[in-house]
Amino acid sequence: MSEAPVILRSVNGLQTGICVVGEGRPVVALHGWGGSIQSFWSVAERLAQLDYQVHALDLPGFGRSDLPPEAWGVSDYMHFVTTYLDDSGLDRVSVLGHSFGGRIGLVLAAEHPERVNRMVLANSAGIRMPLSLKQRARSTLARSTRWTLDVLGLQTLRARLQENFNRRHASEDYLNAGPLRDTFVRVIEEDLTPFAMRVQAPTVLIWGDQDKDTPLWQGQKLEQLIPDAGLIIFQGAGHFSYLERLTDYIRIVDHFLSSGS
């Protein structure tokens, strides 16, 4: 697979990796956590041949873009995207999102309905996973232990125990987040249910039924919450369903976006 031709441009004071390909109806592609422009490049190449202009971004902290200046939440990333749209003269676009990019799409479509024509979200995050009884008990014990060690001034022991706890129980995304750990925590703690209920744009949800990161029930929940949404399930596909079934994904996206033009 070829590499995306990334250029660097300042967006809201941050050096940002950007790739714009094709001429026609504008589409913004928002990658998942840990991804980059390359995550959507195969999609962008194909859509460019179907009379779309695809704007793929390295979200701050990923790819070739600068880190956020502080711990960001989903709304901060959404404001970053709207700044890009303003700078690029894009009044209204269709949105493609995967996983974390889906979170941004939900908030963008809810807060700025006039900017979003249609939306296709693949394996979107945004619905909080309920904690099991065991997880809740473990979390309560960990918070109590940290508080006690803080009171006793045992910061070194606290840090060591916290690191051991993270290695045993934290997600791979958290462990690999590096300087984005605080941002990661802010993002995953946000339940975007209220935003999903306010989305006005017609939305297609695409899901792999074998997704372990954002399980299928979350897609079913989003279909219920978003007023004008439909769910398409790719049997046997996982969290990257849009890449695993790329030809089907492109066909669905083109049909859906064309019907709204």
Helices and strands as residue ranges (DSSP letters): E 7-11, E 14-21, E 25-30, H 38-48, E 52-57, H 74-87, E 93-98, H 100-111, G 113-115, E 116-122, H 133-152, H 155-169, H 172-175, G 178-180, H 181-188, H 193-196, E 203-208, H 216-225, E 229-234, H 241-244, H 246-259
